[in-house]
Amino acid sequence: MAVKKYVVRLSADEREKLTRFIGSGKRSAQLLTKARILLKADVSNAGEGWSDGKIAEALDTSVANVERTRRQLVEEGFEAVLIRKYNPKCARPRIFDGAAEAKLIALACGPAPEGYARWTLSLLEEKVVELKIVEKASDNTIGRTLKKTFLKPHLRQQWVIAPEANAAFVANMEDVLAVYQRPHDPQRPVVCLDETSKQLIKETRAAIPAKRGRKARHDYEYERNGVANLFMMFAPLEGWRCVEVTDRHAAVDYAHVLRDLSDMHFPNAAKIVLVQDNLSTHTPASLYAAFPATEARRLAERFEWHYTPKHGSWLDMAESELAVLATQCLDRRIPDKATLIREVAAWQDNRNKRHVEADWHFTTSDARCKLKFLYPQFQ
């Protein structure tokens, strides 16, 4: 029997490193196979000293791979075996290097060609060649490059853009933030109010329920059945919310919601701190449009009125709670107002039973730092 030229003899420390290396499971299959080869080929007292053929059969690899691993250990050292080498001959040349990639991103973020609402991969493919950013490219290469940078030029997002250096915006924002920083006072509960609408939709054909390997299926055709309005009242520190479903969102509907908030939900509060957006109906005038002057004045004095700035409705925590309602409850076809009332009430009761609160962290100091561009600047 021929004596092997490249003998694997590992120390206890090296065997322990290999064991940890294999156990981590975070390495390439090639390196993990090499580590297992070394453990099987080890001829020390703790090793198994297997033959190359037996190792190759057990690890489902080739005898040549076992021999190469032995040789690399002897000639290059223990650490070299567990590092994957970079072979420039095998590397695919990059089409978009740093400069070309930057130009591609700038192009994709810019305005689309005339006649197109947005850039497509095929349009970008033609343009980068036309502008001589690269000699040639494919839409697949461009797509992978944009995906790597998390850029999706085919998508757009609607956003409320606040005006710069706007004193009115800053004044209302700091007023609302000051309210949110107050300690909890049961006699003066903070209640945020907002509203949204929900289109009622009937199914024209029975839906097919989900089953294993297949999603639920709804027919494209549907029947419109009107629109309902939802008023969200949310007390973030109490972990309480109430949603009232109405036919409209007129001043009279808003006034009745405020009366319910005052006399039904918080009758014992000394004053209700009301935070809401700048909708035209969200004023004490709506109370006078719905009730006699004496009753309207009584209700108006029950509230401490605070308004989020225009283009700053994100400061109203009721808007965030409406987003939760939309995701958890309203994201489906609801056929009529009665069903909507029942489903919303079930969602509301579940949230209230669990006493789900809002934990607001954004403060006036944060606003003056992160939203500095909103503040008028003085020399």
ChimeraX attribute file (.defattr): number of C-alpha atoms within 10 A of each C-alpha:
attribute: neighborCount
match mode: 1-to-1
recipient: residues
	/A:1	3
	/A:2	4
	/A:3	6
	/A:4	9
	/A:5	10
	/A:6	15
	/A:7	15
	/A:8	21
	/A:9	21
	/A:10	20
	/A:11	13
	/A:12	12
	/A:13	9
	/A:14	15
	/A:15	18
	/A:16	12
	/A:17	13
	/A:18	19
	/A:19	14
	/A:20	11
	/A:21	17
	/A:22	17
	/A:23	11
	/A:24	9
	/A:25	10
	/A:26	9
	/A:27	15
	/A:28	11
	/A:29	11
	/A:30	10
	/A:31	16
	/A:32	18
	/A:33	19
	/A:34	21
	/A:35	20
	/A:36	16
	/A:37	24
	/A:38	27
	/A:39	24
	/A:40	20
	/A:41	23
	/A:42	21
	/A:43	16
	/A:44	14
	/A:45	11
	/A:46	13
	/A:47	18
	/A:48	13
	/A:49	18
	/A:50	16
	/A:51	13
	/A:52	19
	/A:53	13
	/A:54	13
	/A:55	21
	/A:56	18
	/A:57	11
	/A:58	11
	/A:59	14
	/A:60	10
	/A:61	14
	/A:62	13
	/A:63	16
	/A:64	12
	/A:65	15
	/A:66	21
	/A:67	16
	/A:68	12
	/A:69	20
	/A:70	24
	/A:71	17
	/A:72	15
	/A:73	19
	/A:74	15
	/A:75	10
	/A:76	10
	/A:77	11
	/A:78	15
	/A:79	10
	/A:80	12
	/A:81	19
	/A:82	19
	/A:83	11
	/A:84	11
	/A:85	8
	/A:86	8
	/A:87	7
	/A:88	8
	/A:89	7
	/A:90	7
	/A:91	8
	/A:92	7
	/A:93	9
	/A:94	8
	/A:95	17
	/A:96	17
	/A:97	10
	/A:98	10
	/A:99	9
	/A:100	15
	/A:101	18
	/A:102	12
	/A:103	15
	/A:104	22
	/A:105	17
	/A:106	11
	/A:107	16
	/A:108	21
	/A:109	15
	/A:110	12
	/A:111	12
	/A:112	16
	/A:113	12
	/A:114	7
	/A:115	6
	/A:116	10
	/A:117	10
	/A:118	17
	/A:119	19
	/A:120	16
	/A:121	18
	/A:122	14
	/A:123	15
	/A:124	21
	/A:125	20
	/A:126	14
	/A:127	16
	/A:128	19
	/A:129	13
	/A:130	12
	/A:131	10
	/A:132	10
	/A:133	17
	/A:134	17
	/A:135	10
	/A:136	12
	/A:137	17
	/A:138	13
	/A:139	15
	/A:140	12
	/A:141	15
	/A:142	21
	/A:143	17
	/A:144	11
	/A:145	17
	/A:146	18
	/A:147	11
	/A:148	9
	/A:149	10
	/A:150	9
	/A:151	14
	/A:152	15
	/A:153	17
	/A:154	12
	/A:155	8
	/A:156	8
	/A:157	4
	/A:158	5
	/A:159	7
	/A:160	10
	/A:161	8
	/A:162	15
	/A:163	16
	/A:164	14
	/A:165	15
	/A:166	14
	/A:167	13
	/A:168	13
	/A:169	19
	/A:170	24
	/A:171	13
	/A:172	18
	/A:173	21
	/A:174	18
	/A:175	16
	/A:176	22
	/A:177	20
	/A:178	12
	/A:179	14
	/A:180	22
	/A:181	13
	/A:182	9
	/A:183	8
	/A:184	12
	/A:185	11
	/A:186	15
	/A:187	13
	/A:188	17
	/A:189	19
	/A:190	24
	/A:191	24
	/A:192	24
	/A:193	26
	/A:194	23
	/A:195	20
	/A:196	15
	/A:197	15
	/A:198	18
	/A:199	16
	/A:200	19
	/A:201	17
	/A:202	15
	/A:203	16
	/A:204	12
	/A:205	11
	/A:206	9
	/A:207	11
	/A:208	11
	/A:209	10
	/A:210	10
	/A:211	8
	/A:212	5
	/A:213	5
	/A:214	8
	/A:215	10
	/A:216	9
	/A:217	11
	/A:218	15
	/A:219	11
	/A:220	8
	/A:221	9
	/A:222	14
	/A:223	11
	/A:224	12
	/A:225	14
	/A:226	14
	/A:227	15
	/A:228	19
	/A:229	20
	/A:230	22
	/A:231	21
	/A:232	23
	/A:233	27
	/A:234	28
	/A:235	22
	/A:236	22
	/A:237	20
	/A:238	18
	/A:239	15
	/A:240	20
	/A:241	22
	/A:242	20
	/A:243	22
	/A:244	16
	/A:245	24
	/A:246	18
	/A:247	13
	/A:248	14
	/A:249	17
	/A:250	14
	/A:251	20
	/A:252	18
	/A:253	20
	/A:254	20
	/A:255	25
	/A:256	15
	/A:257	19
	/A:258	24
	/A:259	20
	/A:260	13
	/A:261	18
	/A:262	19
	/A:263	13
	/A:264	10
	/A:265	12
	/A:266	16
	/A:267	14
	/A:268	13
	/A:269	17
	/A:270	13
	/A:271	18
	/A:272	22
	/A:273	19
	/A:274	23
	/A:275	28
	/A:276	25
	/A:277	24
	/A:278	16
	/A:279	11
	/A:280	10
	/A:281	17
	/A:282	20
	/A:283	17
	/A:284	18
	/A:285	16
	/A:286	21
	/A:287	26
	/A:288	19
	/A:289	13
	/A:290	16
	/A:291	16
	/A:292	10
	/A:293	12
	/A:294	10
	/A:295	13
	/A:296	19
	/A:297	15
	/A:298	12
	/A:299	20
	/A:300	21
	/A:301	12
	/A:302	20
	/A:303	21
	/A:304	13
	/A:305	15
	/A:306	18
	/A:307	22
	/A:308	23
	/A:309	23
	/A:310	16
	/A:311	15
	/A:312	19
	/A:313	19
	/A:314	13
	/A:315	23
	/A:316	22
	/A:317	24
	/A:318	27
	/A:319	22
	/A:320	16
	/A:321	21
	/A:322	22
	/A:323	14
	/A:324	12
	/A:325	17
	/A:326	14
	/A:327	11
	/A:328	12
	/A:329	16
	/A:330	18
	/A:331	10
	/A:332	11
	/A:333	15
	/A:334	19
	/A:335	18
	/A:336	17
	/A:337	20
	/A:338	10
	/A:339	12
	/A:340	20
	/A:341	16
	/A:342	11
	/A:343	14
	/A:344	20
	/A:345	16
	/A:346	13
	/A:347	15
	/A:348	17
	/A:349	14
	/A:350	12
	/A:351	16
	/A:352	16
	/A:353	10
	/A:354	10
	/A:355	15
	/A:356	15
	/A:357	17
	/A:358	17
	/A:359	10
	/A:360	13
	/A:361	10
	/A:362	12
	/A:363	14
	/A:364	19
	/A:365	11
	/A:366	11
	/A:367	17
	/A:368	14
	/A:369	10
	/A:370	10
	/A:371	15
	/A:372	14
	/A:373	15
	/A:374	18
	/A:375	19
	/A:376	11
	/A:377	9
	/A:378	4
	/A:379	2
